[in-house]
Every structure is written in structure tokens, then in C-alpha cells.
Amino acid sequence: MGVFVFLPLILPLTAWPVARLAEQHLHPRTATRLLTVLAVVLALCSTVCLALVMVVGTAQLPGNPLPDGWSDPEVRAAVPYDEVVGKAAIPALCAVVVACARTVRRHGRVRRRAHRALAGLRGTEVAVLPDAVPYAYALPPGGRRGRGVPRAGADGRGPRGGRGRVVVTTALLERLRPAERRALFAHERAHLAARHDRFLLAVQLAARANPFLRPLRTAVAYTAERWADEEAARAVGSRRTVARAIGTAALVSRGTPLPTLAGLAAPGPVPRRVAALLGPAPAVRQWPPAFTAVGLAAWGAAAGTAVSAMSSANSAVTMVLILHAATPL
């Protein structure tokens, strides 16, 4: 197995160039999907790496409940520097598990709290709150219904077939023109239709698993908003109207009161979003041309991801064979 078991920990660095270039040169839909897949695969590989190294580190601890064969020289030789790195991997993997669990729990708590805030309102797709604070966000469909969460509709799938709800306050609607309101609703519906909450949660978990993936989390948060911007521009037929709606919402609001929920004035580079809408529509392509900067970066990230996956798989198989030999059934 050798030092190759450590490659998945640092190979996420190969995705940094494509994260920046994908924001600028790829269609937001393609960039969001590409970067999310890269982040998830690289995060899984690095977590497997930590788990493999932890096996040897745990075997070295006195009084461990593992079979005695796991501390044989053959097992210790499977991973280099097992005395130091193996033991250090134990708290590192525990930190990853705790961070991911807290992220999932926080995500679920935010959504449940948002659904409870809508209790008593009609189960329509658009929920208008009488609030003096201007904000809007897309609320994905809830899972398990808790106390205060509105009951599902007649079809049993929640408001408007379980496609989530667009939440907006009267204060924000009063500050938008009719055309800008249509852009607002189209933007939030795009978030719901494409289930951007899943992309955002996936990259958040990936960044918790490996800090080197944080640039991809930031990039996906931006490209998801750009994806919704382009869908809104296509729906209302005016890119300039969507740009005005984004600029107005950003000026009068401070994003959403509930973190992790996507919204029209989501925190981020709003000027870049407005500038992109004032320019031509991005070309729709599934993969960038190979002989371009973004194409080379994408192929480099893909190669790094493939090497990471193969290294993790090879290390896992090798470790299983060694442990099986050390503790035969």
C-alpha cells in the first residue's frame, strides 16, 4: 500500500483550478454538477484513507478490542509511519464524523424551523410572510413532519405536490416592481426544481471531510445561484430584469434569516452575478473543450479524482487482504 494511501488526502488540490475556471467559463448547471461530483468523490476517498490509516493506529493502542493479529508486523508495515500517522488519524477521523453529523443535524433543524414558521399559512407554493424585514428563500419539501409543520396536501406530498415552497416577505415584495417579482419567483422556483439544497449540502459535507475542498464549496454556492439566475432569465425573458431584481434584493436585504437556504440575495459575489446577467447567456455544453484553460483544468481534476479513487480502492483491498491473513476465519 505504501505512501499511496496518503494521496487522497492531498489530491483535492487538483480541483482548485477547475473550481475557479468553471465559475467563469462553464454553464452554471454544468459547473454545479461537475464540481459537486468532484467534491463528493474526493471527500469519500480521503475519508477512506483516514479510515485505513486509523485501523493500524487503533491496533497499536494498548488494551484495544481488536484481534491480536491486527498488531502483527505485517499489518504495521502495510501503512508507513503507523506509529505517528496511524494514531493521529484516530482523532482526525472522529473530527470528520462529528463535523459531518453536526452539519446534517443543523441542516435538518433549519428546515424544520422554517416549516414551523409557516404553520397556519395556506399550503400554496408561495408563502407570503407579513414581516417588516425584506428577505426571500426557497424552502425544500420537508421530510418527517414534526410539531407545527403543515400537513401534506390531498395527494400526500405536501404543498403543490411536495415541490417545496417559495417564502417571501411583504417588505421585499413592496420594494420590487411587478416584473422583478416575477424574476424573484422564477429564481426561487429554479432552486426548488433543481433541488439545489442537495448540491449545497453535499459540498458542505465534503468540505467538512477534507478542508482542501472548501474552494469547491464556495464555487458551488456561487454556480447554484447563477444556475437559478439563468433559469429565471429564461422564464421572464429578460436578463436585465433579473439583474435588477438581484441588485435591489441585495441592497434592501441581508440574505436569508435561515442559513443554508438558497435565496435571491444569498451571500456571495452579487456584483459578479449581476455582471454575468448583463452579458450574453453562457453556452450550454456538458464538458468544456479539451484544448482550453478550463478544459485542461477539468481533465486535471478528473485525473486527480480517478487517481484518488484508484488509490483508495487499492489501499482498501490491500488492507482487507492483510487483515484477513493476520486474522484468518
ZAMAR-820646 format. One line per 8 residues: number of its first residue (from 1); their letters; for each residue z, x, y of C-alpha. Coordinates in nm, 2 decimals, padded with zeros to 4 digits. Layout:
N
NUM	A	Z X Y | ...
***
This chain:
329
1	MGVFVFLP	00.00 00.00 00.00 | 00.08 00.29 00.23 | 00.07 00.27 00.61 | -00.19 -00.01 00.59 | 00.08 -00.26 00.56 | 00.16 -00.20 00.92 | -00.19 -00.26 01.05 | -00.14 -00.64 01.10
9	LILPLTAW	00.14 -00.57 01.35 | -00.09 -00.39 01.59 | -00.44 -00.53 01.52 | -00.38 -00.83 01.76 | -00.46 -00.57 02.03 | -00.82 -00.60 01.93 | -00.82 -00.96 02.05 | -00.72 -00.87 02.41
17	PVARLAEQ	-01.08 -00.80 02.54 | -01.22 -01.12 02.40 | -00.94 -01.33 02.55 | -01.04 -01.23 02.90 | -01.41 -01.23 02.85 | -01.40 -01.57 02.66 | -01.24 -01.73 02.97 | -01.53 -01.62 03.18
25	HLHPRTAT	-01.84 -01.64 02.96 | -01.79 -01.89 02.68 | -01.79 -02.26 02.70 | -01.42 -02.37 02.72 | -01.44 -02.57 02.40 | -01.58 -02.27 02.21 | -01.33 -02.03 02.37 | -01.03 -02.26 02.29
33	RLLTVLAV	-01.12 -02.29 01.92 | -01.21 -01.92 01.88 | -00.90 -01.78 02.04 | -00.67 -02.03 01.86 | -00.82 -01.93 01.52 | -00.78 -01.56 01.60 | -00.42 -01.61 01.72 | -00.32 -01.81 01.42
41	VLALCSTV	-00.47 -01.58 01.16 | -00.34 -01.26 01.33 | 00.01 -01.42 01.36 | 00.01 -01.52 00.99 | -00.10 -01.17 00.89 | 00.17 -00.99 01.10 | 00.44 -01.23 00.96 | 00.33 -01.15 00.60
49	CLALVMVV	00.35 -00.78 00.69 | 00.71 -00.82 00.81 | 00.80 -01.02 00.50 | 00.66 -00.75 00.27 | 00.84 -00.47 00.45 | 01.16 -00.68 00.45 | 01.15 -00.70 00.07 | 01.21 -00.33 00.04
57	GTAQLPGN	01.46 -00.33 00.33 | 01.66 -00.60 00.17 | 01.66 -00.42 -00.17 | 01.83 -00.12 00.00 | 02.12 -00.32 00.13 | 02.44 -00.28 -00.07 | 02.55 -00.60 -00.25 | 02.22 -00.77 -00.21
65	PLPDGWSD	02.15 -01.06 -00.46 | 01.81 -00.92 -00.56 | 01.74 -00.78 -00.91 | 01.83 -00.42 -00.95 | 01.47 -00.33 -01.03 | 01.37 -00.40 -00.67 | 01.55 -00.09 -00.55 | 01.38 00.14 -00.80
73	PEVRAAVP	01.19 00.44 -00.66 | 00.86 00.27 -00.74 | 00.94 -00.02 -00.51 | 01.08 00.21 -00.24 | 00.76 00.42 -00.25 | 00.55 00.11 -00.20 | 00.62 00.09 00.17 | 00.66 00.41 00.37
81	YDEVVGKA	00.98 00.48 00.57 | 01.15 00.20 00.39 | 01.50 00.32 00.49 | 01.43 00.27 00.86 | 01.14 00.02 00.89 | 01.24 -00.19 00.59 | 01.59 -00.26 00.73 | 01.45 -00.31 01.09
89	AIPALCAV	01.21 -00.57 00.95 | 01.50 -00.80 00.84 | 01.63 -00.89 01.20 | 01.27 -00.89 01.32 | 01.16 -01.15 01.07 | 01.47 -01.35 01.13 | 01.39 -01.35 01.51 | 01.04 -01.47 01.44
97	VVACARTV	01.16 -01.76 01.22 | 01.43 -01.86 01.48 | 01.18 -01.84 01.77 | 00.92 -02.05 01.59 | 01.18 -02.30 01.48 | 01.31 -02.34 01.84 | 00.96 -02.38 01.97 | 00.88 -02.66 01.73
105	RRHGRVRR	01.21 -02.83 01.79 | 01.16 -02.80 02.17 | 00.81 -02.94 02.14 | 00.93 -03.24 01.94 | 01.22 -03.30 02.17 | 01.00 -03.30 02.48 | 00.76 -03.55 02.32 | 01.04 -03.78 02.21
113	RAHRALAG	01.20 -03.77 02.55 | 00.86 -03.86 02.71 | 00.81 -04.15 02.48 | 01.16 -04.28 02.55 | 01.08 -04.26 02.92 | 00.80 -04.51 02.86 | 01.03 -04.76 02.68 | 00.99 -05.11 02.83
121	LRGTEVAV	00.64 -05.05 02.96 | 00.33 -05.22 02.82 | 00.17 -05.04 02.53 | -00.15 -04.96 02.71 | -00.34 -04.64 02.72 | -00.25 -04.57 03.08 | 00.12 -04.59 03.17 | 00.19 -04.60 03.55
129	LPDAVPYA	00.54 -04.50 03.64 | 00.70 -04.61 03.98 | 00.80 -04.26 04.08 | 00.80 -04.10 04.42 | 00.72 -03.76 04.26 | 00.35 -03.72 04.20 | 00.25 -03.60 03.86 | 00.04 -03.69 03.56
137	YALPPGGR	00.01 -03.57 03.20 | -00.13 -03.66 02.86 | 00.12 -03.77 02.61 | 00.01 -03.73 02.25 | 00.09 -04.00 01.99 | 00.44 -03.99 01.87 | 00.53 -03.92 01.51 | 00.85 -04.06 01.38
145	RGRGVPRA	00.98 -04.34 01.60 | 01.32 -04.29 01.74 | 01.55 -04.49 01.96 | 01.39 -04.61 02.28 | 01.04 -04.52 02.16 | 00.80 -04.82 02.20 | 00.69 -04.99 01.88 | 00.34 -04.94 01.74
153	GADGRGPR	00.07 -05.19 01.82 | -00.06 -05.46 01.60 | -00.26 -05.21 01.40 | 00.05 -05.00 01.34 | -00.09 -04.69 01.50 | 00.07 -04.71 01.84 | -00.08 -04.79 02.18 | -00.46 -04.81 02.17
161	GGRGRVVV	-00.49 -04.70 01.81 | -00.25 -04.41 01.83 | -00.46 -04.20 02.06 | -00.17 -04.12 02.29 | -00.12 -04.23 02.65 | -00.20 -04.11 03.00 | 00.11 -04.11 03.21 | 00.07 -04.11 03.59
169	TTALLERL	00.30 -04.19 03.88 | 00.23 -04.43 04.17 | 00.29 -04.14 04.41 | 00.00 -03.94 04.27 | -00.24 -04.24 04.25 | -00.17 -04.31 04.62 | -00.29 -03.96 04.71 | -00.61 -03.98 04.52
177	RPAERRAL	-00.93 -04.16 04.61 | -01.08 -04.40 04.36 | -01.34 -04.15 04.23 | -01.07 -03.89 04.20 | -00.85 -04.13 04.00 | -01.14 -04.18 03.76 | -01.16 -03.80 03.73 | -00.78 -03.79 03.66
185	FAHERAHL	-00.80 -04.04 03.38 | -01.11 -03.88 03.23 | -00.93 -03.54 03.23 | -00.62 -03.67 03.06 | -00.82 -03.87 02.81 | -01.01 -03.55 02.72 | -00.68 -03.38 02.64 | -00.59 -03.67 02.41
193	AARHDRFL	-00.93 -03.69 02.24 | -00.94 -03.32 02.16 | -00.57 -03.30 02.07 | -00.52 -03.00 02.30 | -00.14 -03.03 02.23 | -00.21 -02.89 01.88 | -00.41 -02.59 02.01 | -00.13 -02.51 02.27
201	LAVQLAAR	00.15 -02.54 02.01 | -00.05 -02.32 01.76 | -00.09 -02.04 02.01 | 00.27 -02.07 02.13 | 00.39 -02.02 01.77 | 00.15 -01.73 01.73 | 00.29 -01.56 02.04 | 00.64 -01.61 01.91
209	ANPFLRPL	00.54 -01.45 01.58 | 00.38 -01.14 01.75 | 00.43 -01.06 02.12 | 00.09 -00.89 02.13 | -00.07 -01.24 02.11 | 00.07 -01.36 02.44 | -00.26 -01.29 02.62 | -00.43 -01.53 02.38
217	RTAVAYTA	-00.16 -01.79 02.45 | -00.23 -01.76 02.83 | -00.61 -01.77 02.77 | -00.60 -02.08 02.55 | -00.38 -02.26 02.81 | -00.65 -02.20 03.07 | -00.95 -02.27 02.85 | -00.80 -02.60 02.73
225	ERWADEEA	-00.77 -02.72 03.09 | -01.12 -02.60 03.16 | -01.24 -02.79 02.85 | -01.08 -03.11 02.99 | -01.23 -03.04 03.33 | -01.58 -03.02 03.19 | -01.53 -03.34 02.99 | -01.41 -03.51 03.30
233	ARAVGSRR	-01.71 -03.39 03.50 | -01.94 -03.52 03.23 | -01.76 -03.85 03.22 | -01.76 -03.92 03.60 | -02.10 -03.75 03.66 | -01.97 -03.52 03.95 | -01.83 -03.18 03.91 | -01.73 -03.17 04.28
241	TVARAIGT	-01.52 -03.49 04.24 | -01.32 -03.34 03.95 | -01.27 -03.02 04.16 | -01.13 -03.23 04.45 | -00.90 -03.42 04.22 | -00.77 -03.09 04.07 | -00.72 -02.94 04.41 | -00.54 -03.25 04.55
249	AALVSRGT	-00.32 -03.29 04.25 | -00.22 -02.92 04.27 | -00.13 -02.95 04.63 | 00.08 -03.25 04.61 | 00.25 -03.20 04.27 | 00.42 -02.92 04.09 | 00.27 -02.98 03.75 | 00.44 -03.20 03.49
257	PLPTLAGL	00.82 -03.26 03.47 | 00.80 -03.22 03.09 | 00.70 -02.87 02.98 | 00.44 -02.81 02.70 | 00.25 -03.13 02.80 | -00.10 -03.08 02.94 | -00.18 -03.23 03.28 | -00.44 -03.23 03.56
265	AAPGPVPR	-00.23 -03.00 03.78 | -00.10 -02.78 03.49 | 00.05 -02.45 03.60 | -00.22 -02.17 03.60 | -00.51 -02.04 03.79 | -00.61 -02.37 03.97 | -00.84 -02.18 04.21 | -01.04 -02.04 03.92
273	RVAALLGP	-01.08 -02.39 03.77 | -01.20 -02.53 04.10 | -01.44 -02.24 04.15 | -01.58 -02.29 03.80 | -01.64 -02.66 03.87 | -01.82 -02.59 04.19 | -02.06 -02.37 04.00 | -02.31 -02.46 03.73
281	APAVRQWP	-02.20 -02.61 03.40 | -02.13 -02.35 03.13 | -02.38 -02.31 02.85 | -02.28 -02.47 02.52 | -02.30 -02.22 02.24 | -02.09 -02.18 01.92 | -02.09 -01.80 01.92 | -02.18 -01.55 02.20
289	PAFTAVGL	-02.49 -01.33 02.17 | -02.41 -01.01 01.99 | -02.55 -00.77 02.25 | -02.34 -00.88 02.54 | -01.99 -00.78 02.65 | -01.83 -01.10 02.53 | -02.03 -01.08 02.21 | -01.92 -00.73 02.13
297	AAWGAAAG	-01.56 -00.83 02.21 | -01.58 -01.13 01.99 | -01.72 -00.93 01.70 | -01.45 -00.66 01.76 | -01.18 -00.93 01.75 | -01.33 -01.08 01.44 | -01.34 -00.74 01.27 | -00.98 -00.68 01.36
305	TAVSAMSS	-00.88 -01.02 01.22 | -01.07 -00.95 00.90 | -00.91 -00.61 00.85 | -00.57 -00.76 00.92 | -00.62 -01.04 00.67 | -00.75 -00.80 00.40 | -00.47 -00.55 00.47 | -00.21 -00.83 00.44
313	ANSAVTMV	-00.37 -00.97 00.12 | -00.40 -00.62 -00.04 | -00.04 -00.54 00.05 | 00.09 -00.87 -00.08 | -00.09 -00.83 -00.41 | 00.03 -00.47 -00.45 | 00.38 -00.57 -00.37 | 00.37 -00.85 -00.63
321	LILHAATP	00.24 -00.62 -00.90 | 00.50 -00.36 -00.82 | 00.79 -00.61 -00.82 | 00.66 -00.77 -01.14 | 00.66 -00.42 -01.30 | 01.01 -00.35 -01.17 | 01.14 -00.68 -01.29 | 00.93 -00.79 -01.59
329	L	00.97 -01.15 -01.70
***
